[in-house]
């Protein structure tokens, strides 16, 4: 059976209210298949909320999100959070569990779990408890766990936050490898270096709204909007009027 259409992923007039805070305010956004998009913005701009809404984890209070022609959240997508959730089991078993949940068992599950660990350079710690791994290793394990599911769409929330340069470089390499297999990637960050290196397109959020969207090269040289100019010059207030969740 052919997989259902997943693209374009389209948000139309999406608003999300968290208590008294309007985290997203009228977002219109399309994500095309095979692209690599980075959502930029200061803390509190709504980046994490947008990612969760696009992934189907947060329901809009207004507006619509559609995957292809469907309003039903598809299975062929995955998300890696800024602070990866590690189960109380080995690195290998963390991946095997995710595959089990997706209905992949037996020899195929074991093969894919080991292959994913090998791809991210963690096969040597396959039987080590995931929770004792370093933060960089845990992030690579989280990426391996998502990659093993062979998602067509992968969401990454601040994937290199709090990592040292060497660990961040490894994570960026893995993200590039995943994208090279055909997976569409949407990442959030406030790191301009990551955005320059890892993006084909930039979405700049400010106070829950899209302030600018452009191809990465055009966004950085030169930005078109006053908000983008202020952000790149470090003059935009670090905390915007809304908050991430």
N, C-alpha and C positions, 0 to 999 in steps of 0.2 A: 504494500500500500504506500502511495506517495505521501511524503510528509506534508502537513498543511502549510500554507503560505505563512511566513513569519514576518516578511518585510513588504512594504516599509512599515517600521514601527512608528506609529503616528499619534502624537498627543495634540489635542485640540481644546483650547480654552481651559486647560487643567488648573484647578485651584485645589490646594490642600490646606485645611485649617487645623492647627494643633492647639486646642484650648482657645486662648484669645489671640494666638499668633497666626497670621496668614503666611504659612511657609512658602507656598507657591501661589502666584497670582496671575492666572491667565496665560499659561505656557502653551505655545504652539511650536512643535518640534517634530521633524521627521528624521529617522535614522535609516539609511539605506544599507542594503546587504553588502558585506565585505568591507565596510568602512571602519575607521578607527577614530573615535570622537573623544575629546577631552572636555569635560565641564569644569571651567575655571571659576574662581570667585573666592572672596574672603570667607572666614568662618561666619556662619550665620546667614549666608546668602541663599541657602536652600538646596545645596548640591546633593547632600545625602538623601533628603526627602525626594528630590527629583529622581534619583536613581531607584529608590525603593518603589516609587510610583510606577516608573517604567517597567520595573521587574514584576509588578503586580502584588507587592507586599503591602502597599499603602493604597487605600481606595481614595480616589479624588472626591472632594466634597462638591465639585462642579467640573464639568467638562468630560471628555472621553479619551480613552487610550485604546488603540486597536493594533493588533498584531496581524499584518496582512488585512484580510477581510473579516477577522474575528475579534470579538471583544473578550474571548476566553483566553486566559493566560496559558501559553503553550508550555510543554515540558522541556522543549529543546533549548533551554536557556539556563544560565547559572549565575551566581553572584558570589564574590569574595569580599568580605567585610574588612574594614580597617583593622579591627582586632579579631583575628580568626578564631572561631570556636573550635577548640580541639577536644575530641572525646577522650575519655579516660581509657585509652587503649593505644596500641602501637601505631606508628605512622602508616604502616601497610594496612592495618585494620581500619583506620580512619577512612581510607579510600575505599576499601572493600565494603564498608557499611553504606557509604553513599551509593555505590553501585547496587547493593542489595535493595535499597529503598527504591531505586529506579527499575528494579525487576531483572537485574543482570546478576546471575549467580553461577556457581560452579567454576569450571575451568576458565570460562571466558572472563568472569569477574577477577579471578586471581591473575590472569595474564594481563588484563588491562590495568589493574592496580600496580603491578610490578613495572609495567611499561611506563606508567605515569611517573612513578618515583624515579625511574632511570632518567626520564626526560628532564627532570628538574634537578638532577644530581644528588638525590637523596637515597639511592638504593642501599648505600652502606649503613643507613640508620633505619632500615625498614622495620626492624623489630624493637627499636627503642621507643619508649613511651613518648607520645607526641607532645605532652605537656612539659617535658623537660628540655625540649629543643629550644634553640635560641629563637629570638623574635624573627630573624631573617629566615631561619629554617622553617618556622611555623608558617610564614607567609608563602614560602615556596611549596610547602605541603598543601596549603589551602588552594594554591593554584593547580597543583597536581590533582587534587581531589575534584576540582571543577573540570579540568581538562579531560580526566578519565571518562566523564559523562559525555564527551564529544558535543559540547553545546554549539549551536549555531549562533548564539548571542551570549556574550559574557559581560557582566557588569562588575566593575572594580571600584571600590570605594576607598580612595586615598591609599593605593596599594604600596607606596613606598614611605608613608609617614612613619617617622621615628626610627627609620633604618639608617645604619651608617652607609657611607658611599659605596663600599664594596657590596654589601647586601642589597642595596637599592639597585646597583648595576646588574646583579644577578636576576632580580625580579624583573627589571626592564627587558633583559634578554629573553626571559621566559615568556613575557607578554608578547614580544615580537615573534617568537616561535609559534605561539598559539594563533596569533593573527595570520601568520604565513600558511597555516593549515586551512584557512578560509573562514575562521570565526570572526564575526563582527564584534567589536569591542567598544564599550562606552565606559570611560573612567572619570572619576572626579579627582581633583587635586587643587591645591593652591601653590604648588611648586612650578614655577615658570620653566625651569630646566626640563622637568619631566614633560611638561606640555609641549615644549619645542621639539623634543626628541621623539615623543611617542604619539603624536597626533597628526591626522590628516585634516581634521577640522576642529575648530574651537567654538565652544558655547560659553559665553561669559554671563554668569548670573549675578544679579545685584538686587537685594531685597525681594527675592522670590520672583524676579522677572528676568527675562533675557535682555541684557543690555546690548549684546552684539553677538553675531554668529558669522564666522568667515573661515575660509581655508587657513591653516596655520601660518603659512608664509605671509599671507595678506594681513592676518590679524596682528602679527608682530611688526610688520614693516609696510605701511604704518597702520595703526589701529584707526578706526573710523569714528568711534563715538567718544565723547568726553569721558564717560565712565571707564572705557577701556584705556584711554590715555592716562587717566589718573591711577588706575590699577597698576599699569606697567611701570609707572613712575614712583610707585609706593606711596601715593598721596590719597588713595581711597581708604577710608576708615576700615580698620581690620575687622571689626564686627559690624555687620549690616543690621538693618532694622528687624530682620526676622532671625530665625535660628535654625540650624541643622538639627536633625533628630537621629 
